Amino acid sequence: MIVVTGGCGFIGSNLVHGLNRHGVDDILVVDDLTQGDKFVNILDCSITDYRDYRAFVSDLPKTGAGDIEAVFHLGACSDTMESDGQYMMRVNYEYSRHLLDFCAAAGIPFIYASSASVYGAGPRFSESPENESALNVYAYSKLLFDRYLRKHRASITSQVVGLRYFNVYGPREQHKGRMASVAYHFYNQFRENGNINLFEGSGGYGDGEQERDFLWVGDAVDVNLYFLDNRDKNGIYNLGTGNARSFNDMARAVVSAVNGRTSDLAGLIKCGTIRYIPFPGALAGKYQSYTQADMSALRQAGYDKPFTPVEQGVAQYVEWRSRS
């Protein structure tokens, strides 16, 4: 049996779909369905069972590990604006630590979600402690768990992989609200209002020119499955594309995909399809104006598939949303 925590969430549900395509349907989904509408993300999946994450954690001491083949740990609070540090540390750090300790003791492969937020404001995005910082308590909860793993890694004989996700976008993220990807919000804005709002210049970048490493969720799933199939691989790895793209690029890709023809950025700005709004004061000092994953460690681990360019990924996403 494969355990997927956060299996009703964005990346988790896409991973469950990917496991099904991979020929795996003996899956235990662990999540929190207080937000009940997340169930739609796995409605058409084949799974063995569902457990609330609180019951799953409390039962860990008496859980028989013999039936568990691997654990994908994607369950977390991903709201970077959440200010309740006790909640964040309990859900993101302590939960993860309990699961790692359980898997390590039982020899179960453990593949978990870290975050590119551990790099703070950058400017270097490679998996070394000297490049790591935190701009908010969410990032700190992820960074502290990475440090916990590093401290105990030498004593763990089973596979442990941490994936530092950059800006993931794609199907099944509608429940995330304001924390959904910019691709999701740009699509909604354009379909509803005929225009897209981007931030004015900040952090030394021009209007809409802040850059992120945008990752198609299908690529994220493929990397997870790679490690499931290659259990001799261990470590903490960036998971992006290695290619930063601007928010202007993302907005242009959305408009082009919806309209079915390539759009010119200057023309979109001139006609008001792309507009710039003041940078929110609440994000001052907490915002990554630039991210670009150093992908050399993942490539050295043997993952050689190309990553999906923004234009291609957004086109697939828009096509999926038009059918949903």
VOGU-3710 file (C-alpha; in Angstrom, 3 decimals, decimal comma):
1> mivvtggcgf> 0,000/0,000/0,000  1,154/3,528/-0,852  0,272/6,291/1,633  -0,295/9,800/0,251  -0,791/12,477/2,889  -2,473/15,581/1,558  -3,911/13,252/-1,062  -7,006/15,397/-1,630  -4,930/18,539/-2,078  -3,322/19,994/-5,167
11> igsnlvhgln> -0,079/18,115/-5,742  -1,256/15,158/-3,667  -4,367/14,499/-5,744  -2,406/14,815/-8,971  0,045/12,287/-7,544  -2,815/9,883/-6,752  -3,973/10,202/-10,370  -0,383/9,620/-11,485  -0,067/6,520/-9,320  -3,252/5,156/-10,884
21> rhgvddilvv> -1,785/5,728/-14,349  1,367/4,034/-13,065  -0,701/0,915/-12,306  -1,006/1,553/-8,557  -4,411/1,665/-6,899  -3,645/0,258/-3,438  -3,480/3,774/-2,003  -4,351/5,168/1,424  -5,258/8,849/1,125  -4,667/10,837/4,307
31> ddltqgdkfv> -6,000/14,379/4,514  -8,189/16,891/6,331  -11,584/17,230/4,677  -12,808/20,045/6,881  -12,889/21,841/3,542  -15,135/19,169/2,117  -15,146/20,264/-1,506  -11,592/18,918/-1,902  -13,107/15,460/-2,360  -13,699/16,254/-6,040
41> nildcsitdy> -9,956/16,061/-6,632  -9,936/12,292/-6,083  -13,526/11,503/-7,050  -12,408/9,643/-10,166  -9,402/7,960/-8,528  -9,053/4,337/-7,474  -7,929/4,160/-3,837  -8,108/1,622/-1,020  -9,079/3,882/1,872  -9,197/7,386/3,337
51> rdyrafvsdl> -8,091/8,485/6,834  -8,294/11,824/8,549  -4,742/12,990/9,236  -5,353/13,406/12,976  -6,514/9,805/13,336  -3,630/8,649/11,139  -1,037/10,392/13,312  -2,549/9,243/16,605  -2,625/5,631/15,372  0,983/5,630/14,143
61> pktgagdiea> 2,439/4,053/17,312  0,238/0,989/16,833  0,210/0,916/13,033  1,573/-2,198/11,436  4,171/-1,069/8,928  4,332/-4,319/7,002  1,652/-3,347/4,501  3,062/0,128/3,736  5,301/0,183/0,659  6,085/3,907/0,682
71> vfhlgacsdt> 4,846/7,221/2,108  4,460/10,370/0,030  4,071/13,193/2,539  2,399/16,224/0,928  0,059/17,185/3,760  0,783/20,671/5,108  -0,516/24,158/5,669  0,729/25,942/2,547  -0,601/29,406/3,375  2,494/31,610/3,403
81> mesdgqymmr> 0,454/34,400/5,039  -0,651/32,256/8,005  0,570/34,017/11,162  -0,324/31,347/13,753  3,120/29,920/14,353  1,964/27,248/16,782  -0,475/25,861/14,208  2,091/26,040/11,415  4,763/24,236/13,401  2,345/21,585/14,623
91> vnyeysrhll> 0,938/20,807/11,164  4,089/21,220/9,086  7,017/20,413/11,348  5,805/18,093/14,116  3,547/16,068/11,799  6,420/15,590/9,357  8,841/14,631/12,116  6,481/11,955/13,468  6,037/10,464/10,006  9,759/10,456/9,267
101> dfcaaagipf> 10,572/8,802/12,594  7,937/6,130/11,934  9,154/5,432/8,393  12,819/5,398/9,419  12,154/2,894/12,208  10,150/0,648/9,864  12,437/0,995/6,822  9,705/2,597/4,692  10,650/4,962/1,815  9,618/8,519/2,685
111> iyassasvyg> 9,238/11,178/-0,029  8,127/14,546/1,295  7,320/18,075/0,182  9,737/20,785/1,130  9,555/24,229/-0,442  11,586/26,778/-2,378  10,511/29,254/0,289  13,447/27,969/2,379  15,731/30,107/0,193  14,156/33,348/1,364
121> agprfsespe> 15,033/36,259/-0,895  17,827/34,301/-2,583  19,716/35,008/-4,763  21,157/31,466/-4,834  18,787/28,510/-5,080  20,922/25,404/-4,636  20,494/22,845/-1,876  23,154/24,102/0,544  22,609/25,448/4,074  24,447/28,700/3,330
131> nesalnvyay> 21,742/29,587/0,761  18,832/29,022/3,139  16,773/31,522/5,091  13,069/32,166/5,782  10,812/35,162/5,202  7,796/33,789/7,107  6,836/31,053/9,553  5,667/28,769/6,736  9,161/28,826/5,249  10,689/28,303/8,683
141> skllfdrylr> 8,505/25,225/9,312  9,778/23,698/6,065  13,388/24,697/6,659  13,424/23,318/10,200  12,236/19,926/8,990  14,938/19,837/6,301  17,446/20,556/9,050  15,953/17,782/11,196  16,425/15,337/8,330  20,019/16,415/7,770
151> khrasitsqv> 20,782/15,950/11,454  19,431/12,389/11,516  20,068/11,255/7,927  23,190/9,227/8,712  21,227/6,953/11,055  18,418/6,247/8,545  18,934/3,252/6,275  15,755/3,585/4,171  15,075/6,028/1,346  14,303/9,634/2,290
161> vglryfnvyg> 13,751/12,276/-0,402  12,790/15,910/0,123  11,515/17,879/-2,867  11,767/21,646/-2,732  8,826/22,691/-4,879  9,049/25,979/-6,704  5,854/27,583/-8,142  3,621/24,689/-9,140  0,501/25,222/-11,258  -2,062/22,967/-12,894
171> preqhkgrma> -5,322/21,063/-12,414  -6,999/20,477/-9,044  -5,864/23,586/-7,211  -9,237/25,359/-7,076  -9,658/24,724/-3,328  -6,510/26,703/-2,491  -8,215/30,095/-2,830  -5,754/32,990/-2,671  -2,866/30,489/-2,381  -3,637/28,958/-5,779
181> svayhfynqf> -1,117/29,591/-8,551  -0,962/32,806/-10,544  -1,949/30,753/-13,600  -5,216/29,896/-11,829  -5,906/33,497/-10,828  -4,889/34,957/-14,188  -7,249/32,564/-15,979  -10,154/33,511/-13,697  -9,482/37,241/-14,042  -9,274/37,107/-17,809
191> rengninlfe> -12,401/34,994/-18,250  -14,434/37,057/-15,787  -13,174/40,597/-16,438  -11,282/40,519/-19,721  -8,087/41,696/-18,053  -5,312/40,492/-15,739  -3,839/42,424/-12,811  -0,111/42,148/-12,096  1,978/43,864/-9,449  3,822/47,042/-10,267
201> gsggygdgeq> 7,589/46,938/-10,062  9,181/45,794/-6,783  12,482/44,448/-5,537  14,350/46,123/-8,374  12,086/44,601/-11,037  9,864/46,462/-13,488  6,086/46,163/-13,762  5,189/42,471/-14,000  8,836/41,546/-14,422  9,243/39,744/-11,110
211> erdflwvgda> 10,363/36,229/-12,011  9,516/32,794/-10,684  10,362/29,245/-11,642  6,902/28,001/-12,703  6,489/24,200/-12,631  3,749/22,226/-14,416  2,203/19,826/-11,887  2,543/16,891/-14,285  6,315/17,284/-14,066  6,097/17,281/-10,272
221> vdvnlyfldn> 4,225/13,976/-10,412  6,796/12,459/-12,769  9,653/13,321/-10,398  7,829/11,743/-7,446  7,263/8,560/-9,429  10,926/8,546/-10,474  11,996/8,331/-6,850  9,397/5,650/-6,129  10,967/3,582/-8,899  14,561/4,377/-7,843
231> rdkngiynlg> 14,744/3,692/-4,156  18,506/3,915/-3,974  18,227/7,691/-4,489  18,250/9,873/-1,376  18,576/13,534/-0,506  16,978/16,961/-0,738  16,359/18,161/-4,288  15,036/21,284/-5,946  11,942/20,721/-8,047  11,474/23,473/-10,575
241> tgnarsfndm> 12,439/23,858/-14,216  15,710/25,736/-13,833  14,273/28,558/-15,932  12,804/31,698/-14,339  9,927/33,345/-16,179  8,249/36,682/-15,531  4,675/37,225/-14,434  4,244/39,068/-17,718  5,212/35,830/-19,489  2,649/33,870/-17,489
251> aravvsavng> -0,125/36,400/-18,150  0,684/36,450/-21,860  0,625/32,634/-21,959  -2,821/32,557/-20,322  -4,317/35,095/-22,738  -2,764/33,309/-25,712  -4,102/29,921/-24,591  -7,624/31,228/-23,949  -7,771/33,129/-27,234  -6,131/30,369/-29,237
261> rtsdlaglik> -3,507/32,646/-30,756  -0,190/34,112/-29,678  -0,545/37,526/-28,062  1,973/40,368/-28,045  2,823/41,686/-24,561  3,087/45,326/-25,622  -0,296/45,086/-27,336  -1,890/43,491/-24,263  -0,601/46,306/-22,074  -1,697/48,990/-24,544
271> cgtiryipfp> -5,260/47,687/-24,777  -5,580/47,226/-21,007  -5,732/43,440/-21,018  -2,715/43,451/-18,714  -2,850/46,053/-15,945  -0,480/46,843/-13,085  -1,624/47,420/-9,523  0,308/48,711/-6,487  2,488/46,192/-4,679  0,676/45,142/-1,436
281> galagkyqsy> 2,218/46,526/1,703  1,388/43,279/3,549  3,909/41,445/1,349  6,790/43,839/1,976  9,789/41,849/3,175  7,923/38,547/2,731  7,914/38,233/-1,039  10,268/36,380/-3,357  10,715/38,633/-6,399  12,917/36,059/-8,093
291> tqadmsalrq> 13,324/32,281/-7,927  15,157/29,914/-10,233  15,911/26,368/-9,211  19,401/25,006/-9,555  18,480/21,609/-11,015  21,955/20,079/-11,092  21,403/17,825/-8,043  18,249/16,275/-9,488  19,943/15,750/-12,842  22,912/14,122/-11,104
301> agydkpftpv> 20,428/11,803/-9,381  19,511/10,496/-12,834  16,282/12,335/-13,647  16,689/13,297/-17,306  13,197/14,155/-18,591  12,727/17,702/-19,943  10,495/20,103/-18,036  7,399/21,657/-19,571  7,753/25,285/-20,770  5,232/27,784/-19,402
311> eqgvaqyvew> 3,470/28,214/-22,759  2,922/24,467/-23,133  1,915/23,887/-19,531  -0,519/26,794/-19,480  -2,091/25,594/-22,738  -2,683/22,170/-21,162  -4,073/23,801/-18,017  -6,456/26,057/-19,936  -7,640/23,101/-21,998  -8,291/21,114/-18,790
321> rsrs> -10,150/23,986/-17,178  -12,331/24,481/-20,253  -13,481/20,854/-19,818  -14,005/21,024/-16,043
//
